[in-house]
């Protein structure tokens, strides 16, 4: 596993947290929620390939 993906996820988390706070303080709770969901979807798209590799490894290990 590359360490870059961890830093990318952390950067997205920090960016989403800042945007969320700015939008909530501006009274735009709906946009804050959509920003949070968009950040989650982006991170899930990045992580899904690693989850697939994990399942393949477990399948190979236990010969399922």
PDB file of N, CA, C and O in Angstrom, chain B, residues numbered from 101:
ATOM      1  N   UNK B 101       0.841  -1.181   0.000  1.00  0.00           N
ATOM      2  CA  UNK B 101       0.000   0.000   0.000  1.00  0.00           C
ATOM      3  C   UNK B 101       0.882   1.239   0.000  1.00  0.00           C
ATOM      4  O   UNK B 101       1.873   1.319   0.726  1.00  0.00           O
ATOM      5  N   UNK B 102       0.508   2.178  -0.810  1.00  0.00           N
ATOM      6  CA  UNK B 102       1.276   3.403  -0.901  1.00  0.00           C
ATOM      7  C   UNK B 102       0.868   4.367   0.204  1.00  0.00           C
ATOM      8  O   UNK B 102      -0.296   4.420   0.601  1.00  0.00           O
ATOM      9  N   UNK B 103       1.830   5.118   0.688  1.00  0.00           N
ATOM     10  CA  UNK B 103       1.555   6.084   1.746  1.00  0.00           C
ATOM     11  C   UNK B 103       0.875   7.328   1.168  1.00  0.00           C
ATOM     12  O   UNK B 103       0.246   8.087   1.906  1.00  0.00           O
ATOM     13  N   UNK B 104       0.995   7.541  -0.137  1.00  0.00           N
ATOM     14  CA  UNK B 104       0.397   8.723  -0.763  1.00  0.00           C
ATOM     15  C   UNK B 104      -1.118   8.741  -0.606  1.00  0.00           C
ATOM     16  O   UNK B 104      -1.707   9.809  -0.437  1.00  0.00           O
ATOM     17  N   UNK B 105      -1.751   7.588  -0.658  1.00  0.00           N
ATOM     18  CA  UNK B 105      -3.208   7.541  -0.538  1.00  0.00           C
ATOM     19  C   UNK B 105      -3.648   8.020   0.845  1.00  0.00           C
ATOM     20  O   UNK B 105      -4.708   8.631   0.980  1.00  0.00           O
ATOM     21  N   UNK B 106      -2.849   7.747   1.863  1.00  0.00           N
ATOM     22  CA  UNK B 106      -3.177   8.198   3.215  1.00  0.00           C
ATOM     23  C   UNK B 106      -3.130   9.721   3.283  1.00  0.00           C
ATOM     24  O   UNK B 106      -4.003  10.353   3.878  1.00  0.00           O
ATOM     25  N   UNK B 107      -2.102  10.303   2.667  1.00  0.00           N
ATOM     26  CA  UNK B 107      -1.988  11.758   2.655  1.00  0.00           C
ATOM     27  C   UNK B 107      -3.100  12.403   1.824  1.00  0.00           C
ATOM     28  O   UNK B 107      -3.599  13.470   2.182  1.00  0.00           O
ATOM     29  N   UNK B 108      -3.487  11.770   0.731  1.00  0.00           N
ATOM     30  CA  UNK B 108      -4.578  12.295  -0.088  1.00  0.00           C
ATOM     31  C   UNK B 108      -5.896  12.273   0.677  1.00  0.00           C
ATOM     32  O   UNK B 108      -6.667  13.231   0.618  1.00  0.00           O
ATOM     33  N   UNK B 109      -6.153  11.188   1.390  1.00  0.00           N
ATOM     34  CA  UNK B 109      -7.383  11.090   2.179  1.00  0.00           C
ATOM     35  C   UNK B 109      -7.378  12.135   3.290  1.00  0.00           C
ATOM     36  O   UNK B 109      -8.404  12.756   3.567  1.00  0.00           O
ATOM     37  N   UNK B 110      -6.226  12.328   3.922  1.00  0.00           N
ATOM     38  CA  UNK B 110      -6.131  13.342   4.980  1.00  0.00           C
ATOM     39  C   UNK B 110      -6.368  14.738   4.412  1.00  0.00           C
ATOM     40  O   UNK B 110      -7.043  15.555   5.039  1.00  0.00           O
ATOM     41  N   UNK B 111      -5.822  15.014   3.239  1.00  0.00           N
ATOM     42  CA  UNK B 111      -6.008  16.329   2.613  1.00  0.00           C
ATOM     43  C   UNK B 111      -7.477  16.573   2.276  1.00  0.00           C
ATOM     44  O   UNK B 111      -7.993  17.669   2.496  1.00  0.00           O
ATOM     45  N   UNK B 112      -8.141  15.567   1.749  1.00  0.00           N
ATOM     46  CA  UNK B 112      -9.567  15.709   1.444  1.00  0.00           C
ATOM     47  C   UNK B 112     -10.363  15.904   2.726  1.00  0.00           C
ATOM     48  O   UNK B 112     -11.296  16.706   2.760  1.00  0.00           O
ATOM     49  N   UNK B 113     -10.008  15.186   3.769  1.00  0.00           N
ATOM     50  CA  UNK B 113     -10.696  15.337   5.047  1.00  0.00           C
ATOM     51  C   UNK B 113     -10.552  16.732   5.611  1.00  0.00           C
ATOM     52  O   UNK B 113     -11.528  17.313   6.085  1.00  0.00           O
ATOM     53  N   UNK B 114      -9.353  17.278   5.568  1.00  0.00           N
ATOM     54  CA  UNK B 114      -9.125  18.635   6.071  1.00  0.00           C
ATOM     55  C   UNK B 114      -9.882  19.650   5.233  1.00  0.00           C
ATOM     56  O   UNK B 114     -10.516  20.555   5.776  1.00  0.00           O
ATOM     57  N   UNK B 115      -9.822  19.507   3.918  1.00  0.00           N
ATOM     58  CA  UNK B 115     -10.522  20.431   3.026  1.00  0.00           C
ATOM     59  C   UNK B 115     -12.033  20.384   3.242  1.00  0.00           C
ATOM     60  O   UNK B 115     -12.684  21.427   3.302  1.00  0.00           O
ATOM     61  N   UNK B 116     -12.585  19.196   3.357  1.00  0.00           N
ATOM     62  CA  UNK B 116     -14.024  19.056   3.572  1.00  0.00           C
ATOM     63  C   UNK B 116     -14.427  19.618   4.932  1.00  0.00           C
ATOM     64  O   UNK B 116     -15.480  20.245   5.054  1.00  0.00           O
ATOM     65  N   UNK B 117     -13.607  19.403   5.948  1.00  0.00           N
ATOM     66  CA  UNK B 117     -13.918  19.931   7.277  1.00  0.00           C
ATOM     67  C   UNK B 117     -13.944  21.457   7.280  1.00  0.00           C
ATOM     68  O   UNK B 117     -14.826  22.067   7.885  1.00  0.00           O
ATOM     69  N   UNK B 118     -12.979  22.068   6.607  1.00  0.00           N
ATOM     70  CA  UNK B 118     -12.940  23.535   6.537  1.00  0.00           C
ATOM     71  C   UNK B 118     -14.134  24.066   5.763  1.00  0.00           C
ATOM     72  O   UNK B 118     -14.801  25.003   6.201  1.00  0.00           O
ATOM     73  N   UNK B 119     -14.404  23.461   4.604  1.00  0.00           N
ATOM     74  CA  UNK B 119     -15.559  23.903   3.813  1.00  0.00           C
ATOM     75  C   UNK B 119     -16.861  23.707   4.569  1.00  0.00           C
ATOM     76  O   UNK B 119     -17.760  24.544   4.487  1.00  0.00           O
ATOM     77  N   UNK B 120     -16.967  22.623   5.295  1.00  0.00           N
ATOM     78  CA  UNK B 120     -18.166  22.355   6.074  1.00  0.00           C
ATOM     79  C   UNK B 120     -18.385  23.442   7.120  1.00  0.00           C
ATOM     80  O   UNK B 120     -19.496  23.954   7.262  1.00  0.00           O
ATOM     81  N   UNK B 121     -17.337  23.795   7.849  1.00  0.00           N
ATOM     82  CA  UNK B 121     -17.459  24.826   8.873  1.00  0.00           C
ATOM     83  C   UNK B 121     -17.809  26.184   8.278  1.00  0.00           C
ATOM     84  O   UNK B 121     -18.625  26.917   8.837  1.00  0.00           O
ATOM     85  N   UNK B 122     -17.201  26.518   7.157  1.00  0.00           N
ATOM     86  CA  UNK B 122     -17.497  27.802   6.504  1.00  0.00           C
ATOM     87  C   UNK B 122     -18.951  27.846   6.054  1.00  0.00           C
ATOM     88  O   UNK B 122     -19.637  28.849   6.253  1.00  0.00           O
ATOM     89  N   UNK B 123     -19.416  26.774   5.455  1.00  0.00           N
ATOM     90  CA  UNK B 123     -20.790  26.751   4.960  1.00  0.00           C
ATOM     91  C   UNK B 123     -21.809  26.742   6.096  1.00  0.00           C
ATOM     92  O   UNK B 123     -22.857  27.377   5.981  1.00  0.00           O
ATOM     93  N   UNK B 124     -21.528  26.043   7.178  1.00  0.00           N
ATOM     94  CA  UNK B 124     -22.451  26.017   8.315  1.00  0.00           C
ATOM     95  C   UNK B 124     -22.544  27.406   8.936  1.00  0.00           C
ATOM     96  O   UNK B 124     -23.634  27.866   9.275  1.00  0.00           O
ATOM     97  N   UNK B 125     -21.416  28.064   9.081  1.00  0.00           N
ATOM     98  CA  UNK B 125     -21.432  29.414   9.676  1.00  0.00           C
ATOM     99  C   UNK B 125     -22.118  30.427   8.763  1.00  0.00           C
ATOM    100  O   UNK B 125     -22.627  31.444   9.233  1.00  0.00           O
ATOM    101  N   UNK B 126     -22.132  30.150   7.463  1.00  0.00           N
ATOM    102  CA  UNK B 126     -22.808  31.039   6.524  1.00  0.00           C
ATOM    103  C   UNK B 126     -24.301  30.725   6.435  1.00  0.00           C
ATOM    104  O   UNK B 126     -25.034  31.408   5.719  1.00  0.00           O
ATOM    105  N   UNK B 127     -24.758  29.695   7.158  1.00  0.00           N
ATOM    106  CA  UNK B 127     -26.168  29.345   7.154  1.00  0.00           C
ATOM    107  C   UNK B 127     -26.580  28.464   5.989  1.00  0.00           C
ATOM    108  O   UNK B 127     -27.762  28.402   5.648  1.00  0.00           O
ATOM    109  N   UNK B 128     -25.637  27.792   5.383  1.00  0.00           N
ATOM    110  CA  UNK B 128     -25.926  26.920   4.236  1.00  0.00           C
ATOM    111  C   UNK B 128     -25.664  25.466   4.626  1.00  0.00           C
ATOM    112  O   UNK B 128     -24.704  24.841   4.175  1.00  0.00           O
ATOM    113  N   UNK B 129     -26.543  24.955   5.472  1.00  0.00           N
ATOM    114  CA  UNK B 129     -26.362  23.601   5.984  1.00  0.00           C
ATOM    115  C   UNK B 129     -26.509  22.538   4.901  1.00  0.00           C
ATOM    116  O   UNK B 129     -25.819  21.519   4.932  1.00  0.00           O
ATOM    117  N   UNK B 130     -27.412  22.774   3.935  1.00  0.00           N
ATOM    118  CA  UNK B 130     -27.614  21.785   2.866  1.00  0.00           C
ATOM    119  C   UNK B 130     -26.352  21.637   2.020  1.00  0.00           C
ATOM    120  O   UNK B 130     -25.948  20.521   1.695  1.00  0.00           O
ATOM    121  N   UNK B 131     -25.730  22.761   1.663  1.00  0.00           N
ATOM    122  CA  UNK B 131     -24.502  22.701   0.872  1.00  0.00           C
ATOM    123  C   UNK B 131     -23.360  22.073   1.680  1.00  0.00           C
ATOM    124  O   UNK B 131     -22.506  21.384   1.121  1.00  0.00           O
ATOM    125  N   UNK B 132     -23.347  22.313   2.993  1.00  0.00           N
ATOM    126  CA  UNK B 132     -22.328  21.701   3.840  1.00  0.00           C
ATOM    127  C   UNK B 132     -22.475  20.180   3.837  1.00  0.00           C
ATOM    128  O   UNK B 132     -21.481  19.458   3.757  1.00  0.00           O
ATOM    129  N   UNK B 133     -23.700  19.701   3.923  1.00  0.00           N
ATOM    130  CA  UNK B 133     -23.939  18.258   3.890  1.00  0.00           C
ATOM    131  C   UNK B 133     -23.556  17.666   2.542  1.00  0.00           C
ATOM    132  O   UNK B 133     -22.973  16.584   2.481  1.00  0.00           O
ATOM    133  N   UNK B 134     -23.876  18.364   1.468  1.00  0.00           N
ATOM    134  CA  UNK B 134     -23.521  17.871   0.129  1.00  0.00           C
ATOM    135  C   UNK B 134     -22.004  17.845  -0.060  1.00  0.00           C
ATOM    136  O   UNK B 134     -21.476  16.939  -0.703  1.00  0.00           O
ATOM    137  N   UNK B 135     -21.309  18.826   0.491  1.00  0.00           N
ATOM    138  CA  UNK B 135     -19.848  18.844   0.412  1.00  0.00           C
ATOM    139  C   UNK B 135     -19.258  17.653   1.163  1.00  0.00           C
ATOM    140  O   UNK B 135     -18.318  17.019   0.685  1.00  0.00           O
ATOM    141  N   UNK B 136     -19.803  17.354   2.321  1.00  0.00           N
ATOM    142  CA  UNK B 136     -19.336  16.213   3.103  1.00  0.00           C
ATOM    143  C   UNK B 136     -19.576  14.904   2.352  1.00  0.00           C
ATOM    144  O   UNK B 136     -18.703  14.036   2.312  1.00  0.00           O
ATOM    145  N   UNK B 137     -20.742  14.768   1.770  1.00  0.00           N
ATOM    146  CA  UNK B 137     -21.044  13.551   1.006  1.00  0.00           C
ATOM    147  C   UNK B 137     -20.158  13.425  -0.228  1.00  0.00           C
ATOM    148  O   UNK B 137     -19.720  12.326  -0.570  1.00  0.00           O
ATOM    149  N   UNK B 138     -19.895  14.538  -0.893  1.00  0.00           N
ATOM    150  CA  UNK B 138     -19.018  14.507  -2.072  1.00  0.00           C
ATOM    151  C   UNK B 138     -17.605  14.082  -1.676  1.00  0.00           C
ATOM    152  O   UNK B 138     -16.972  13.300  -2.386  1.00  0.00           O
ATOM    153  N   UNK B 139     -17.111  14.588  -0.558  1.00  0.00           N
ATOM    154  CA  UNK B 139     -15.791  14.169  -0.083  1.00  0.00           C
ATOM    155  C   UNK B 139     -15.753  12.693   0.236  1.00  0.00           C
ATOM    156  O   UNK B 139     -14.771  12.015  -0.067  1.00  0.00           O
ATOM    157  N   UNK B 140     -16.809  12.188   0.844  1.00  0.00           N
ATOM    158  CA  UNK B 140     -16.887  10.764   1.162  1.00  0.00           C
ATOM    159  C   UNK B 140     -16.878   9.907  -0.102  1.00  0.00           C
ATOM    160  O   UNK B 140     -16.197   8.884  -0.159  1.00  0.00           O
ATOM    161  N   UNK B 141     -17.621  10.321  -1.097  1.00  0.00           N
ATOM    162  CA  UNK B 141     -17.679   9.561  -2.357  1.00  0.00           C
ATOM    163  C   UNK B 141     -16.321   9.555  -3.045  1.00  0.00           C
ATOM    164  O   UNK B 141     -15.898   8.522  -3.565  1.00  0.00           O
ATOM    165  N   UNK B 142     -15.639  10.685  -3.056  1.00  0.00           N
ATOM    166  CA  UNK B 142     -14.315  10.748  -3.682  1.00  0.00           C
ATOM    167  C   UNK B 142     -13.350   9.795  -2.990  1.00  0.00           C
ATOM    168  O   UNK B 142     -12.617   9.061  -3.652  1.00  0.00           O
ATOM    169  N   UNK B 143     -13.349   9.805  -1.669  1.00  0.00           N
ATOM    170  CA  UNK B 143     -12.444   8.927  -0.924  1.00  0.00           C
ATOM    171  C   UNK B 143     -12.817   7.466  -1.137  1.00  0.00           C
ATOM    172  O   UNK B 143     -11.929   6.622  -1.254  1.00  0.00           O
ATOM    173  N   UNK B 144     -14.094   7.150  -1.189  1.00  0.00           N
ATOM    174  CA  UNK B 144     -14.503   5.764  -1.425  1.00  0.00           C
ATOM    175  C   UNK B 144     -14.070   5.272  -2.798  1.00  0.00           C
ATOM    176  O   UNK B 144     -13.689   4.110  -2.943  1.00  0.00           O
ATOM    177  N   UNK B 145     -14.121   6.140  -3.813  1.00  0.00           N
ATOM    178  CA  UNK B 145     -13.643   5.744  -5.133  1.00  0.00           C
ATOM    179  C   UNK B 145     -12.144   5.449  -5.118  1.00  0.00           C
ATOM    180  O   UNK B 145     -11.681   4.553  -5.824  1.00  0.00           O
ATOM    181  N   UNK B 146     -11.390   6.196  -4.320  1.00  0.00           N
ATOM    182  CA  UNK B 146      -9.954   5.938  -4.215  1.00  0.00           C
ATOM    183  C   UNK B 146      -9.677   4.640  -3.477  1.00  0.00           C
ATOM    184  O   UNK B 146      -8.762   3.905  -3.846  1.00  0.00           O
ATOM    185  N   UNK B 147     -10.450   4.349  -2.446  1.00  0.00           N
ATOM    186  CA  UNK B 147     -10.159   3.224  -1.560  1.00  0.00           C
ATOM    187  C   UNK B 147     -10.709   1.908  -2.105  1.00  0.00           C
ATOM    188  O   UNK B 147     -10.230   0.841  -1.722  1.00  0.00           O
ATOM    189  N   UNK B 148     -11.692   1.961  -2.980  1.00  0.00           N
ATOM    190  CA  UNK B 148     -12.361   0.733  -3.411  1.00  0.00           C
ATOM    191  C   UNK B 148     -11.409  -0.233  -4.116  1.00  0.00           C
ATOM    192  O   UNK B 148     -11.591  -1.447  -4.023  1.00  0.00           O
ATOM    193  N   UNK B 149     -10.398   0.280  -4.817  1.00  0.00           N
ATOM    194  CA  UNK B 149      -9.444  -0.625  -5.462  1.00  0.00           C
ATOM    195  C   UNK B 149      -8.600  -1.370  -4.423  1.00  0.00           C
ATOM    196  O   UNK B 149      -8.241  -2.528  -4.635  1.00  0.00           O
ATOM    197  N   UNK B 150      -8.285  -0.719  -3.314  1.00  0.00           N
ATOM    198  CA  UNK B 150      -7.528  -1.387  -2.253  1.00  0.00           C
ATOM    199  C   UNK B 150      -8.386  -2.430  -1.542  1.00  0.00           C
ATOM    200  O   UNK B 150      -7.876  -3.477  -1.143  1.00  0.00           O
ATOM    201  N   UNK B 151      -9.659  -2.163  -1.382  1.00  0.00           N
ATOM    202  CA  UNK B 151     -10.564  -3.138  -0.775  1.00  0.00           C
ATOM    203  C   UNK B 151     -10.697  -4.364  -1.680  1.00  0.00           C
ATOM    204  O   UNK B 151     -10.720  -5.496  -1.197  1.00  0.00           O
ATOM    205  N   UNK B 152     -10.784  -4.137  -2.980  1.00  0.00           N
ATOM    206  CA  UNK B 152     -10.850  -5.246  -3.924  1.00  0.00           C
ATOM    207  C   UNK B 152      -9.592  -6.104  -3.855  1.00  0.00           C
ATOM    208  O   UNK B 152      -9.673  -7.332  -3.867  1.00  0.00           O
ATOM    209  N   UNK B 153      -8.441  -5.465  -3.784  1.00  0.00           N
ATOM    210  CA  UNK B 153      -7.180  -6.198  -3.655  1.00  0.00           C
ATOM    211  C   UNK B 153      -7.142  -6.992  -2.351  1.00  0.00           C
ATOM    212  O   UNK B 153      -6.649  -8.120  -2.326  1.00  0.00           O
ATOM    213  N   UNK B 154      -7.657  -6.412  -1.273  1.00  0.00           N
ATOM    214  CA  UNK B 154      -7.707  -7.117   0.006  1.00  0.00           C
ATOM    215  C   UNK B 154      -8.562  -8.371  -0.098  1.00  0.00           C
ATOM    216  O   UNK B 154      -8.161  -9.432   0.383  1.00  0.00           O
ATOM    217  N   UNK B 155      -9.740  -8.266  -0.722  1.00  0.00           N
ATOM    218  CA  UNK B 155     -10.606  -9.435  -0.869  1.00  0.00           C
ATOM    219  C   UNK B 155      -9.954 -10.502  -1.731  1.00  0.00           C
ATOM    220  O   UNK B 155     -10.069 -11.690  -1.427  1.00  0.00           O
ATOM    221  N   UNK B 156      -9.271 -10.107  -2.799  1.00  0.00           N
ATOM    222  CA  UNK B 156      -8.574 -11.080  -3.632  1.00  0.00           C
ATOM    223  C   UNK B 156      -7.474 -11.792  -2.855  1.00  0.00           C
ATOM    224  O   UNK B 156      -7.278 -12.997  -3.009  1.00  0.00           O
ATOM    225  N   UNK B 157      -6.763 -11.050  -2.028  1.00  0.00           N
ATOM    226  CA  UNK B 157      -5.694 -11.644  -1.221  1.00  0.00           C
ATOM    227  C   UNK B 157      -6.256 -12.628  -0.209  1.00  0.00           C
ATOM    228  O   UNK B 157      -5.697 -13.707  -0.017  1.00  0.00           O
ATOM    229  N   UNK B 158      -7.353 -12.268   0.438  1.00  0.00           N
ATOM    230  CA  UNK B 158      -7.975 -13.166   1.415  1.00  0.00           C
ATOM    231  C   UNK B 158      -8.492 -14.416   0.715  1.00  0.00           C
ATOM    232  O   UNK B 158      -8.364 -15.523   1.239  1.00  0.00           O
ATOM    233  N   UNK B 159      -9.077 -14.240  -0.470  1.00  0.00           N
ATOM    234  CA  UNK B 159      -9.558 -15.395  -1.227  1.00  0.00           C
ATOM    235  C   UNK B 159      -8.410 -16.325  -1.583  1.00  0.00           C
ATOM    236  O   UNK B 159      -8.535 -17.544  -1.457  1.00  0.00           O
ATOM    237  N   UNK B 160      -7.308 -15.770  -2.020  1.00  0.00           N
ATOM    238  CA  UNK B 160      -6.149 -16.583  -2.384  1.00  0.00           C
ATOM    239  C   UNK B 160      -5.550 -17.266  -1.150  1.00  0.00           C
ATOM    240  O   UNK B 160      -5.144 -18.427  -1.206  1.00  0.00           O
ATOM    241  N   UNK B 161      -5.502 -16.535  -0.050  1.00  0.00           N
ATOM    242  CA  UNK B 161      -4.898 -17.072   1.171  1.00  0.00           C
ATOM    243  C   UNK B 161      -5.663 -18.271   1.698  1.00  0.00           C
ATOM    244  O   UNK B 161      -5.062 -19.273   2.082  1.00  0.00           O
ATOM    245  N   UNK B 162      -6.976 -18.176   1.718  1.00  0.00           N
ATOM    246  CA  UNK B 162      -7.800 -19.257   2.245  1.00  0.00           C
ATOM    247  C   UNK B 162      -8.334 -20.187   1.160  1.00  0.00           C
ATOM    248  O   UNK B 162      -9.100 -21.105   1.453  1.00  0.00           O
ATOM    249  N   UNK B 163      -7.939 -19.960  -0.078  1.00  0.00           N
ATOM    250  CA  UNK B 163      -8.327 -20.777  -1.232  1.00  0.00           C
ATOM    251  C   UNK B 163      -9.838 -20.967  -1.310  1.00  0.00           C
ATOM    252  O   UNK B 163     -10.335 -22.087  -1.426  1.00  0.00           O
ATOM    253  N   UNK B 164     -10.546 -19.863  -1.243  1.00  0.00           N
ATOM    254  CA  UNK B 164     -12.004 -19.897  -1.303  1.00  0.00           C
ATOM    255  C   UNK B 164     -12.442 -19.855  -2.752  1.00  0.00           C
ATOM    256  O   UNK B 164     -13.640 -19.874  -3.036  1.00  0.00           O
TER     257      UNK B 164
END
